[in-house]
């Protein structure tokens, strides 16, 4: 009945929290997890309440005249009644874009305006549409997650909401690399972001972010995109130390010891992957095999090798 393409999850490699203070940010498409619209096989159809609520949200925007893109809402409603659901392997509450992939899927299937080029204006228009759609799930959204999922390409973010597609160096071979550690616990983004914003109300913390966090984050991104692995390791460890000292509430309690262990033994370093509080942690190491031995009690997934 329906043949929809899969949309990948995403990973925010660098820029968590600091993008709020106008640092650069770098997010990548991560096809290990993906989702698509599909129909239930069962003859006894169950209406998907989440999709129904999403349809109602889009319809309410249209009714108020605030919907910035036309949708075939009649077909969307009909398909929901026929057992439409979002088939996904993307874990929810892990910061890898489950709602973003859903928004990309719905827009791809039912959005009436789909001809966009990858110019600055075209990407900005898409981001605006996806911001409006994903706000249903988060109260407010930048639109970046569904944008990455829809375009299936890395995105480089600049200050003031400016962004463009990014070219990732060919990181495929090497003893070390970057990896994900699965904390096996979901989290909610909003309370953590609110905590950060509250801390930023103090002059001391705000200055710390501006003077230390932003340059370190920008250094990580620049080194990574230039293929400068020595610079990347150096900046990544600085970022890990900064987050350990200043973002303790965002680091899951059960993982603070191994975070510190990596810093002290200089084998690996961790940073938050997104808002933190659970989901995945992002790590870097010069010896992935040894790191996997040390962290054998945890689920590790390699992302890049260098």
C-alpha positions in Angstrom: 0.0 0.0 0.0 2.9 2.4 0.7 6.5 2.5 -0.2 8.3 5.0 2.0 12.1 5.4 2.3 13.9 5.1 5.5 15.2 8.1 7.3 18.3 7.9 9.5 18.9 9.0 13.1 21.4 11.7 13.8 24.3 12.4 16.2 25.4 15.8 17.5 29.1 15.3 17.5 30.0 18.7 18.8 28.0 21.7 20.1 25.8 20.5 22.9 24.8 23.5 25.0 27.5 25.7 23.5 25.4 26.3 20.3 23.0 28.1 22.6 25.9 30.5 23.2 26.6 30.7 19.4 29.5 28.3 19.1 29.7 26.1 16.0 28.0 22.8 16.0 28.4 19.6 13.9 25.7 17.0 13.5 25.9 13.9 11.3 23.4 11.4 9.9 23.7 8.0 11.6 22.2 5.2 9.5 22.7 2.5 12.1 19.2 3.5 13.4 16.4 4.5 11.0 12.7 4.8 10.6 10.0 5.0 8.0 6.2 5.1 7.6 4.6 1.7 7.1 1.3 -0.1 7.5 0.4 -2.7 10.1 0.2 -6.3 8.8 -2.6 -7.2 11.1 -6.1 -7.4 9.8 -7.3 -5.8 13.0 -6.0 -2.3 12.5 -5.0 -0.2 15.6 -5.0 3.5 15.1 -1.5 4.9 16.0 -2.3 7.6 18.7 1.0 9.4 18.3 0.5 9.8 14.5 -3.1 10.8 15.1 -2.0 13.5 17.6 0.6 14.7 15.1 -2.0 15.0 12.4 -4.2 17.0 14.7 -1.4 19.3 15.5 -0.6 20.0 11.8 -4.3 20.5 11.1 -4.6 23.0 14.0 -1.7 25.0 12.5 -3.5 25.0 9.1 -6.8 26.1 10.8 -5.0 29.0 12.5 -3.4 29.9 9.2 0.1 29.5 10.7 1.2 26.3 8.8 4.2 27.3 6.7 4.0 24.4 4.3 1.0 22.7 2.6 0.3 19.1 3.5 -2.1 16.5 2.1 -3.9 16.1 5.4 -6.8 14.2 4.0 -4.5 11.4 2.8 -2.6 11.5 6.0 -5.8 11.1 8.1 -7.0 8.3 5.8 -3.8 6.4 6.0 -3.8 6.6 9.8 -7.2 5.0 9.8 -5.8 2.2 7.6 -3.1 1.4 10.2 -0.3 3.7 9.3 2.5 3.7 11.9 6.2 4.8 12.2 8.4 1.7 11.9 11.6 2.6 13.7 14.8 1.2 15.3 15.7 4.6 16.6 15.7 4.6 20.4 13.4 7.2 21.9 14.8 9.6 24.6 18.4 8.9 23.5 19.1 12.1 21.7 19.6 10.5 18.3 16.6 12.1 16.5 13.6 9.7 16.7 11.1 12.6 16.4 13.3 14.1 13.7 13.1 11.0 11.5 9.3 10.9 12.0 8.9 14.5 10.9 11.1 13.9 7.9 9.0 10.8 7.0 5.7 12.7 7.3 7.0 15.6 5.3 8.4 13.4 2.6 5.1 11.5 2.2 2.5 14.2 2.7 4.3 17.6 2.3 3.2 19.3 -1.0 6.4 21.4 -1.3 9.4 19.1 -1.7 11.6 20.7 -4.3 14.5 22.2 -2.4 18.1 22.8 -3.4 21.0 22.8 -1.0 21.6 26.5 -1.2 21.6 28.7 1.9 18.0 29.7 1.2 16.8 26.2 0.4 18.2 24.7 3.6 16.9 27.6 5.7 13.4 27.0 4.2 13.5 23.3 5.1 14.8 24.1 8.6 11.9 26.5 9.1 9.3 23.8 8.1 10.9 21.1 10.3 11.2 23.5 13.2 7.4 24.0 13.1 6.7 20.3 12.7 9.0 19.0 15.5 7.8 21.6 17.9 4.9 19.3 18.4 7.1 16.9 20.2 9.4 19.3 22.1 7.5 22.5 22.7 10.1 24.2 20.5 12.6 22.9 18.0 15.4 24.3 15.9 14.4 21.9 13.1 18.0 20.6 12.7 17.3 17.0 13.6 14.6 16.4 11.0 16.7 18.4 8.5 19.7 16.1 8.9 17.4 13.0 8.7 15.6 14.3 5.6 18.8 15.4 3.7 20.7 12.4 5.0 23.9 14.5 5.2 26.0 16.1 8.0 25.2 19.7 8.9 27.6 22.4 10.2 25.9 25.0 12.4 27.2 28.5 12.9 26.0 31.2 15.2 22.7 33.1 14.6 21.0 29.9 13.2 23.2 29.8 10.1 24.0 26.4 8.7 25.3 24.5 5.7 26.0 20.9 4.6 29.4 19.6 5.8 32.0 17.4 4.1 33.4 14.8 6.5 37.0 13.5 5.9 37.5 9.9 5.0 37.9 8.4 8.4 38.0 4.7 7.8 41.3 3.2 8.9 43.3 3.4 12.1 43.8 1.9 15.5 41.9 4.6 17.3 38.7 6.5 16.6 35.4 7.9 17.9 32.7 5.7 19.4 29.4 5.7 21.2 28.8 4.2 24.7 25.2 3.2 25.4 24.1 4.1 28.9 20.9 2.1 28.4 18.8 4.8 29.9 16.5 7.3 28.2 16.4 11.0 29.3 14.4 14.2 28.7 16.2 17.1 27.1 14.1 20.0 28.3 15.0 19.9 32.1 18.7 19.6 31.3 18.6 22.5 28.9 16.7 24.6 31.4 19.3 23.8 34.0 22.0 25.1 31.6 20.1 28.2 30.9 19.6 28.8 34.6 23.4 28.5 35.2 24.0 30.9 32.4 22.1 33.6 34.3 25.2 33.9 36.5 27.9 36.1 35.1 30.7 33.7 36.1 29.3 30.7 34.3 28.2 32.6 31.2 31.8 34.0 30.9 33.2 30.5 31.4 31.2 29.2 28.5 32.2 32.1 26.3 35.9 32.1 27.2 36.5 28.4 27.4 33.7 26.2 26.1 33.1 28.0 22.8 36.8 28.0 21.7 37.3 24.4 22.7 34.1 23.3 20.8 35.1 25.3 17.7 38.6 23.7 18.0 37.1 20.2 18.0 35.0 20.9 14.9 37.7 22.6 13.0 40.2 19.9 13.7 37.7 17.1 12.9 36.7 18.7 9.5 40.4 19.3 8.6 41.4 15.7 9.4 43.7 17.0 12.1 43.5 14.1 14.5 46.2 15.3 16.8 44.3 18.6 17.3 41.1 16.7 17.7 42.4 14.5 20.5 43.8 17.6 22.3 40.6 19.6 22.0 38.4 16.6 22.8 40.2 16.0 26.1 39.9 19.7 27.0 36.2 19.4 26.3 35.9 16.3 28.4 37.6 18.0 31.3 35.4 21.0 31.0 32.2 19.0 30.9 33.3 16.9 33.9 34.0 20.0 36.0 31.1 22.1 34.9 28.3 19.8 33.5 28.2 17.2 36.3 24.4 17.0 36.5 24.3 16.1 32.8 26.6 13.1 33.2 24.8 10.0 34.4 25.8 9.2 38.0 26.8 5.6 37.2 29.2 6.8 34.4 31.1 9.5 36.2 33.8 7.1 37.4 34.7 5.8 34.0 34.6 9.3 32.6 37.2 10.3 35.2 39.1 7.1 34.7 39.5 7.8 31.0 40.9 11.3 31.7 43.3 10.0 34.4 44.6 7.0 32.4 44.7 9.0 29.1 43.3 6.0 27.2 40.0 7.5 26.2 38.0 10.7 26.8 34.2 11.1 26.9 31.9 14.0 26.1 28.1 14.4 26.2 26.3 13.3 23.1 23.5 15.8 22.9 21.9 17.0 26.2 23.3 14.1 28.3 21.5 12.6 31.3 21.5 9.2 29.5 21.2 8.1 26.0 24.7 7.8 24.5 28.1 9.2 25.5 30.6 10.0 22.8 34.2 8.8 23.2 37.5 9.1 21.5 40.6 6.9 21.8 43.9 6.2 20.2 43.4 2.5 20.8 39.9 1.2 20.3 40.7 -2.4 21.0 42.2 -1.7 24.4 39.4 0.7 25.2 36.8 -2.0 24.4 38.7 -4.4 26.8 38.6 -1.8 29.6 35.0 -1.0 28.9 33.9 -4.6 28.2 30.9 -4.2 30.6 29.4 -1.6 28.3 27.9 -1.6 24.8 30.4 0.2 22.5 29.8 1.2 18.8 32.6 2.6 16.7 31.7 5.6 14.5 35.0 6.6 12.9 38.4 5.0 12.7 41.6 7.0 12.5 
